Amino acid sequence: MTLNVNRNLALETTPDFAPGVTLATDARAELAAQFIPAGSRVLDLSGATTLQRLLPTGCSYQGIVNDFNADDFPTQAAAHSDIIVMLGALERIADVENLFTHLRFCKQDVILSYRATDLAGGGDRAGFANALSFYDLALLFDRYGFRIECSAPIDAGQVLMRLTPTERLKPVVACSVAVISDGDIGTFGGRLGYQTINALLPGEAEVHHLSFGTLHEARDKYDLVVLGTGGGMFLPLLGDDVLDIVSRGKAAIGIFGTQYRELIPRVGLERLVERLDTWFARYEDDVLMYGHGRSNVTHLGDWLIDQFPMNTSTLDEPLQIVDEIRPDHALDRAIQVIQCHRQVYSARLHPLLCALTSAERAAYAEQPSEQMPGIVSGEFRSMLIDIFGRSYPEKQFFMVDRDAVRRYKARVHRNVARVAERIDAILRNVAVASA
């Protein structure tokens, strides 16, 4: 069935639901049951028990017959319910203001039906105690702190509505966010970072993902620019084109670390950090090298460790990871495979981080620069110092201190929650400033 809304906010039916069609006696209750979540405690004030047999799984039901015109309202029962249902009842109440005074203090969702005066089939009001249009209903609901969450026509003259207390609702304001990936999104860490930032941003955000090969597709302005998804920045990623996009945001934050630091011009990185509201630096090394004296730099840790649960390895067969995990390998399956092995050697950063949550022994090899093979990324060393308080020689197995990994993981998890709070606060402030 197709629904249309007329100028009086009344839901109209298209010709396949013609006026004058008489529905089955329990059609109103059948429709109301579709509005009720499973497991709800339902208080039915309709005066009939038809709804009870139609409720979804796990619901409890209490039907009460009240004389609302005598100010008889079941306050205690309403306080211990999740949803209050009133089918065919509101039209017969003379003092609707008094009723909604009680409903307001209950602070529960309300499902009710009503024959509005401006509906095609709502003209015959014999026996009714009030006559409200849709506009009158909207004013009534708003005055007592309710909004119409959803609605549907019952027949040509009746509409079913679910009301929600407005204090439960957080205003939703659309916002635009640019996310500039700090590396190849086809890598193991890049794919995990893509998922992590998407989960962290608020649901109402319109997210525009950019890579360093698609910066020309950037829009003219954003509410927030997020530079990085937890990876490592290096020289080619610190150019003027990135600074230009950062400047297009009403606010900007960085979520990245650094690598190949010998090749990074300090002036270029400092110029970038100055443009950021906050730089959530991946490693303590980043903070110490580039964040001294800056109030907008804080140590995050490698947030991708949140993607790897603490686990116990079972296989004695050593695992060696030299090449990048292919994009066609499912992330969850790759994590499971890595965590099966008690001994893991990795030349890739985030597969080693994954292994530290489960392996007994681990070893690594730093990645050399493609431009200058004598210079290595330095990421492994920074990560090990963050987690264990010390580094280990390359290509030599060391015993994994699981307690240290557990402490690090808990610390980073708390820090990530603060990042989410910071993003939420930034976007709220932007929305207020734009209002």
N, C-alpha and C positions, 0 to 999 in steps of 0.2 A: 504494500500500500504506500502511495506517495503522500507526504504531508506538506501542507502549505500553511503559512502564517498570514492572517489578514491584518489590517491596520489596527484592529482592536486586540491584537495578541492572541486571538482565538485560533486554535488549530482546526483547519478545515480538512475535509476529506475530498479526494478526487472522485470522479464519477464512479470508480469501482466500489465506492463505499457511499452509496446514495442516501440522501436524507429520507427518513421515513422507514428505514430498515430496522426491524425489531430484533435485538440480539437475544440470545439465550439468557435465562434468568441469572446465571452465574458468570456472565461474560465480564462484568465489572470486577468480580473477585479473581477471575482467571487472569485478567490483565494486571491487577494489583500484585498478584503473586510474582509476576515477572520483574517487579520493582524491588523485591525483597531479597537481600543476600542470604545465602545458606548460613545457618547457625544463629540467626537473629532471634532475640527475645521480642515477640510481637504482642503488643497490646491492641486489641481490636475493640473500638468503641462504636462500631457500626450498628450494633443491635442484632446481628445475625452471625451465625458461626460457619457460613459457607466457605470462608477463606481458609479455615483450619486444615481441611483435607487437601488444599492446593499448595500449601507451603513447601518450599524446598527443603532439602535434607538438613537435619540438625536444628531446625527452628523449634522454639517452644512457643506456646500460644496461650493467651489469656483473653477471654472475651468478657467484657463488662457492659451492662446496660445501665446507662446514666440518664438522668433528667438534667441536661445542661442548662435548661431554662430556669432550673431551681438552684443554680450555682453548685451543682453536684459534680465535682471533678475528682477522679481517682489519683490524687497526687502521689501517693506511695507507689502504686502500681506503675505509674508513668515513669517515676524515677528509676525503677528497676527494669525498664524496657530499653530496647535499642531503636524500635520503630513503633510509632503510633499510627494506627490505621482508622480512617473515618470514611466509610463509603455510604453515600446518600444521607449523610448526617448534617453537614454544614448548612444545607438549605433550611433545615428545620430548627435552627437555633436563632433566637431573637437577638441575644446579646453576643454577637461574634467577638466584640472587643474583649469581653470578659473571658471568653474561651481562649483567645490568643494570649491573654495575659498569663493564664496557666501554662499554655504550651511553651511560651517564651522561657519560663523558669525551669521547665523540664529539660530544655536543651537537647531534644531528640529530633531525629528526622520524622517528618509527618507525611503520610500518604493519604490523600483525600480526593474525593470526586466532587464535582460541582457542575450545576446547570447554570451557566452564565447567561445573563439576559440578552447578550449580543450574539449568542449562538443561534443558528437557524432553528434548532428544535427546542429552544429553551423558553418558548413563550408561555406555555401553560404552567402556571405556578400555583395551582390549587393546593392548599395545605402547607405551603412554604411560609417561613417566618421572615425571610429576607429576600432581597432582589439585588444582586450585585453583578455588575459587568466585569469583564476581564480587567479593565482599568481599575475598578474598585478593588478587585482582589489583589492586584499588584501593589496598590497603595497599602492595603491591609497587611499583606505579608511583609512588606518593607518596613512598615511602622513598628512591627513587633519582631524585627530581626530575622526574617526568613527570606530566602530567595528560592525561585523555582529551579531546582536542579535538573529535572527532566519532566516531560509531559507526553501524553498520547491521548487521542480521541477514543472514547468508549462507543459512542454513537453520534448521531447528528446533533444531539443536544447536551452531551456530557463530555467532560474532559477529566482525565485522571492526572494528578500532579504529585510529584515528590518534592517536598520542601526541605531545605537544609538550613540550619542556623548559620547566619553569616559569620559569626565569630569563629567558626570552624574553617572558614575559607581564607586562604592566603591569596591576596591579589596576584594575579598572573599578568605580567607585563612582558610582551615580546622583546627580545634583545638579540643583537647580532654579535657573534664571537668569531674572530679569525684565529685559527690554530695553525701555526707554522711549524711543521715537523722539523726536527733537528737532525734528521738522517734519512736513510732509505726505509720507507714504510713497508718494504717487502722483507726486511730482516726480522729475525726472531724478536729482538728488542723493540724494533720499530712497530711491529704489529701489536705487541703488548702495550706499548705506549699509546697507540691510537685508541685501543679499547679503554685504557685507564682514563684518559682525558675525557672521552665521551661519557663515561660513567660519572665523572666528577662534575661536569657542567650541569646546570639546572635544566629541567625538562623543557622549559619554555624557550631555551636558547636556540636560535638558528645558527648552526655551526658551519663555517666555511673553512674546510681543510685546504691548506696550501703546502706544497713542497717547494724546495729551492729551485725546482725546475718549472714551477707554475706561478711564481710570484707576480708575473704580468697579469694574471687573472684576478688580482686583488681588487676589492671594491674601494670606493672613494672614502668610506668611513665605516667604523665599527664602534660598538659600545665597549668592547674589550678585545685586545689582541693578546693571545697567549703564544709566547715564543718558546718553542720546545715542548717535547712530550716526554721528558725525562732522560733523553740521550745526551751525547757529548757534542759540544760545539767545537769547531776548529776553524782555521783561517778563512777558507772560501765562504764560510757561512756568516761572516761578520761584515759584509759589505754595506754600501750605502742603500742598496735596494731593500735590504732588511730593515734598516733604520727608517726608511721612508714609510714602510707599512706599519711599523711600530708607532710612528707619529700619527697615523690615521685613526688610531683608537682613542676614545675618550679616556681610557685607562689601558695599561699594559703591564703584564707580569711575565717573568721568565721562569721556566721549569727546565733546567738543563745543567749539565756539568761542562767541564772543559777537557780537552785532550790535545796531544801534540803541543804542549804549552810553549815549548821552545820556539814554535813557529807563529805564536799568537802575538801580534803587536799590542802591548799593554794599553796604549792610547786608544786603539780601536775598541777593545773590550770595555774599557772604562767609559767610553762615549756611549756604548750600548747600555751599560748598566745604569748610567745616569738617566736614561730615557724610561726606565722601568719603575713602576710603582713599587714592586717587590721582585727581587730575584731569589727564587727558591733554589739554592745551589745544591747540586747533587752530592758533592763531597766536602769534607772539612778542608781539604787542600784548596778547593775553589774559594772558600770563604777567607782563608788565611792569605792566599796569594792576591786576590782581587777585591776582597770585601772589607779590608781594614778601614775603620772609621766611617763606614757607610751604614746608615740606619735602615736602608732598604734591602739589605742582604741578610738572608737567614739560611741556616743549614737544614736542608730537607732530608737528605739521605737518598738512596736509590729506591724510588717508590715502586719499582717493578717487583720488589720482593713481596709486595702484597699479593702478587699473582701466584706465588708459590707457597702452598701450605707446608708446614713442617710435616715431615714424613720419615718413614724408616725404610731404608734400602734393603733389598733381599738378594740381589744377584752378586756373586763373586767375580763374574766376568768383567774386566775393566772396560770402561767406555771411553773412547777417544773422539773428541769433537774438534776437527781441524777447519772444516769449511762451514759456511753459513747454513743454517737449517733452511731448507727450501720453502718458498712461499706456499707450495701445494701441500705441505705437511700441516695437519691440523694442530693448532697450538696446544689444546688439551692433551692430545696424544703425545706430542713431543715432550711436554712436561712429565707425563707419566713414565715415558721411556727413560728420561734422564734420571728421574728419582728412583728408578729400580736398582741402580748400580751403586755398589759400595765404594767404588774407586772410579773417579772421573778426571780425565785430563781434557782441558778445553783451551783452544786458542780464540774463543769467542766469549765476550764478557758476560752476557746475560745467561747463556747456558751454564756457565760456571756459577753464577749467582743462584740459579735454580738448583744446581747440584749441592750447594752448601746447605740447603734446607733438608738434605736427606743423606748425603754421602758420609762415609767415615774418613776417607782420604781424598785429597784433591790436589791438582797441579794445574799450572797455567803457562801460557806463553803470550807475552805482550805483542800487540800488532804493530809492525813497522809502518812508517809513513811511506806512501807511494812515491812522493816527491823526493824524500830524503830518507832512504832505508836505515840510516844510522840513528834516526830518531824514532822512538816508540810512543805509543799512545799515552802510557802512564796511568790508564784507567784501572787496570787490575791492582796496581799498587795502592792507589787512592781508595779503592773499594775495600781492600783487605785491612788497611789501617782504620777505616771507618768501623768495620765489623769487629775485628780482633784486637785493634790497638797496635798492630804491627804488620809489616809485610813479610813475605816469604820469598826465597830465591825462585827465579823462573825455572820451570821444567823439573822441579823437585817436589815430590809428594809431601804433603804435610797433613797432620791429623786435624780434623775439623772439630773445633770447639762448639758443640751444638748449643750449649747454654749462651755463648756469646752471640750466636746467630739468632737465637730466640729473643734475646734482649734487644738486639738491633732491629729485628722485625717488629717488635712491639713499639719501639721508639719511632720508627718510620711510619707505622700505622697511625700513631697519634699525630705526627706531623702532617700526614696527608689529610687528616680530618681538619686540621687548621687551614690547609690550602683551600679546601672546599668552603670553609667559613669565610675566608678572605675573598674568594671569588663571589660568593653570595652577597657579601657586604658591598663590594665594588659595584655589582650590577644593581643593587638596591639604590645606592647613592646616585648612580647614573640615571636611574628611572626617576628619582625625585628631582634631580636637576633638570631633567627634560620636561617635567610636568608643567 
